[in-house]
Amino acid sequence: MASRLKLQRELETMLGSEEVYFQPPESVRLHYPAIIYKKQAGSSFHADNYSYVFRTCYDVTIIDYDPDADWVKKVLDRFKYVYVQPEFTSQNLNHFHFRIYY
């Protein structure tokens, strides 16, 4: 839990606002730019039949009106273990999607 709350604070700092939501219900009205994230299955790293590192994984989506926003650079500069997924547009909003191991 503490790790998720720390991630929440880091995402808020990166975004520059408190429009960061963990698994929001459908009833929440978003103001853009906004970040939505959810927990996924983590990853273990093994050696010599021993699991020595476990990282929790979060799917993070940054939603913004600006298609030229530099979110990819900001995320890569701030987090160490990031998998950048394809961007997409839906309802004239740009979705920048990442998988962050934190």
C-alpha positions in Angstrom: 0.0 0.0 0.0 2.8 2.5 0.9 4.4 1.8 -2.5 1.2 2.6 -4.3 0.7 5.9 -2.4 4.3 6.8 -3.1 3.7 6.2 -6.8 0.5 8.3 -6.5 2.6 11.2 -5.2 5.2 10.8 -7.9 2.5 10.8 -10.6 0.9 13.9 -9.1 4.3 15.7 -9.0 5.0 14.8 -12.6 1.5 15.9 -13.8 1.6 19.1 -11.7 -1.9 18.5 -10.4 -3.9 16.1 -8.3 -5.8 14.7 -11.3 -4.4 11.2 -10.7 -6.8 8.4 -10.1 -6.3 4.8 -9.0 -8.9 2.5 -10.5 -11.6 5.3 -10.7 -15.3 4.3 -10.9 -17.3 5.3 -14.0 -19.0 8.1 -12.1 -15.8 10.2 -11.6 -15.6 13.2 -13.9 -12.1 13.7 -15.2 -10.4 17.0 -15.9 -7.5 16.8 -18.4 -4.7 16.2 -18.4 -5.3 13.3 -16.1 -3.6 10.1 -15.1 -5.5 6.8 -14.5 -3.6 3.8 -13.2 -4.4 0.3 -12.0 -2.5 -2.5 -10.5 -1.4 -5.5 -12.6 0.4 -8.8 -11.9 4.0 -8.1 -10.8 7.2 -9.6 -12.0 9.7 -11.8 -10.2 13.3 -12.1 -11.2 15.0 -15.5 -10.5 18.5 -16.8 -10.2 19.7 -20.2 -8.9 16.1 -21.3 -8.3 15.5 -18.3 -6.0 13.3 -15.3 -6.4 15.4 -12.4 -5.4 13.4 -9.3 -6.7 9.6 -8.7 -7.0 8.3 -5.6 -8.6 4.6 -4.5 -8.6 3.3 -3.6 -12.0 0.9 -0.7 -12.8 -0.8 0.1 -16.0 -0.7 3.9 -16.3 -2.6 6.0 -18.9 -2.1 9.7 -19.3 -5.0 11.4 -21.0 -4.4 14.8 -22.6 -5.9 17.1 -25.3 -2.4 17.8 -26.7 -1.2 15.1 -29.1 2.3 16.6 -29.0 2.7 16.5 -25.2 6.1 15.0 -24.1 4.7 12.5 -21.6 6.9 9.7 -22.9 10.0 11.6 -22.1 8.7 12.8 -18.7 7.8 9.2 -17.7 11.1 7.7 -18.9 13.0 10.4 -17.1 11.2 9.9 -13.8 10.8 6.0 -13.6 13.4 3.4 -14.0 11.4 0.3 -15.1 9.0 1.4 -17.8 7.5 -0.3 -20.8 6.1 2.2 -23.3 2.9 1.0 -25.0 1.3 2.4 -28.2 -0.5 5.7 -27.9 -4.0 6.0 -29.2 -6.8 8.6 -29.6 -10.3 8.2 -28.4 -13.0 10.8 -28.5 -10.5 13.5 -29.4 -8.4 12.7 -26.3 -4.8 11.4 -26.6 -4.0 8.4 -24.4 -0.3 7.8 -23.6 -0.1 4.3 -22.1 2.8 2.8 -20.0 3.5 -0.2 -17.8 5.5 0.9 -14.8 7.2 -1.6 -12.5 7.5 0.1 -9.1 
